[in-house]
Amino acid sequence: MQTVQVRVSKWIAGTSLLASTAILMSLLRLRFPYPLLPFLSFDLAEIPAVLALLAFDFKSGFTVAVIHWITLNFGRPFHAIIGPLMKLIAVISMLIGFKIIFSKPNLTLNKRILGYMIISGSLIRIGLMSLATFLLYYVIFPEIYLPTSTQVLKNILGIELESTLLVGVVTVVFTALFNLLHVPLSLLPATSIYTLYKKIKR
């Protein structure tokens, strides 16, 4: 019984610490823009949620992501509703992909397992985010997002598209590449920290 209580206490403390770390990283603006679509940023604040998954379980990673999402809706230096929601979908879908591979306790994180996790996390994240991006840009708020995308594609990449559908599709493609790159960016640092944690724990 005491062992269970200790485990629960560690879970609560660890999850709370990692959620606080994600919030602090957002406050410090530890992110950098994605050159193809500068309104997107590679966000280092995703790392704590991945670390929570590795160190504890999927529920811990999910909890960290949700707490971070709630905080992102509070306003400056954060964004309003839609941005944080898209971030939540991206992180949760990636965590689901990781969990499919990293589902057994004490699983050794060798290169093969990491490769499978990157593939699985990328496929699910790209799939859900591509659908969400297309719906947001072309179906739900086209009058808001399509003009911005059109201008960015023209100014940054020199691409001029007459069709709004093409603008939506090209934006989805570039966003998919962004999400593909973001998966190892979130996983590999978390893996390094987790490996160090396991060594210290021994």
Secondary structure in CASP SS format (residue, H / E / C, confidence):
PFRMAT SS
TARGET T0000
AUTHOR 0000-0000-0000
METHOD secondary structure of the structure
MODEL  1
M C 1.00
Q H 1.00
T H 1.00
V H 1.00
Q H 1.00
V H 1.00
R H 1.00
V H 1.00
S H 1.00
K H 1.00
W H 1.00
I H 1.00
A H 1.00
G H 1.00
T H 1.00
S H 1.00
L H 1.00
L H 1.00
A H 1.00
S H 1.00
T H 1.00
A H 1.00
I H 1.00
L H 1.00
M H 1.00
S H 1.00
L H 1.00
L C 1.00
R C 1.00
L C 1.00
R E 1.00
F E 1.00
P E 1.00
Y C 1.00
P C 1.00
L C 1.00
L C 1.00
P C 1.00
F C 1.00
L C 1.00
S E 1.00
F E 1.00
D E 1.00
L H 1.00
A H 1.00
E H 1.00
I H 1.00
P H 1.00
A H 1.00
V H 1.00
L H 1.00
A H 1.00
L H 1.00
L H 1.00
A H 1.00
F C 1.00
D C 1.00
F H 1.00
K H 1.00
S H 1.00
G H 1.00
F H 1.00
T H 1.00
V H 1.00
A H 1.00
V H 1.00
I H 1.00
H H 1.00
W H 1.00
I H 1.00
T H 1.00
L H 1.00
N C 1.00
F C 1.00
G C 1.00
R C 1.00
P C 1.00
F C 1.00
H C 1.00
A C 1.00
I C 1.00
I H 1.00
G H 1.00
P H 1.00
L H 1.00
M H 1.00
K H 1.00
L H 1.00
I H 1.00
A H 1.00
V H 1.00
I H 1.00
S H 1.00
M H 1.00
L H 1.00
I H 1.00
G H 1.00
F H 1.00
K H 1.00
I H 1.00
I H 1.00
F C 1.00
S C 1.00
K C 1.00
P C 1.00
N C 1.00
L C 1.00
T C 1.00
L C 1.00
N C 1.00
K H 1.00
R H 1.00
I H 1.00
L H 1.00
G H 1.00
Y H 1.00
M H 1.00
I H 1.00
I H 1.00
S H 1.00
G H 1.00
S H 1.00
L H 1.00
I H 1.00
R H 1.00
I H 1.00
G H 1.00
L H 1.00
M H 1.00
S H 1.00
L H 1.00
A H 1.00
T H 1.00
F H 1.00
L H 1.00
L H 1.00
Y H 1.00
Y H 1.00
V H 1.00
I H 1.00
F C 1.00
P H 1.00
E H 1.00
I H 1.00
Y H 1.00
L H 1.00
P H 1.00
T H 1.00
S H 1.00
T H 1.00
Q H 1.00
V H 1.00
L H 1.00
K H 1.00
N H 1.00
I H 1.00
L H 1.00
G C 1.00
I C 1.00
E C 1.00
L C 1.00
E C 1.00
S C 1.00
T H 1.00
L H 1.00
L H 1.00
V H 1.00
G H 1.00
V H 1.00
V H 1.00
T H 1.00
V H 1.00
V H 1.00
F H 1.00
T H 1.00
A H 1.00
L H 1.00
F H 1.00
N H 1.00
L H 1.00
L H 1.00
H H 1.00
V H 1.00
P H 1.00
L H 1.00
S H 1.00
L H 1.00
L H 1.00
P H 1.00
A H 1.00
T H 1.00
S H 1.00
I H 1.00
Y H 1.00
T H 1.00
L H 1.00
Y H 1.00
K H 1.00
K H 1.00
I H 1.00
K H 1.00
R C 1.00
END
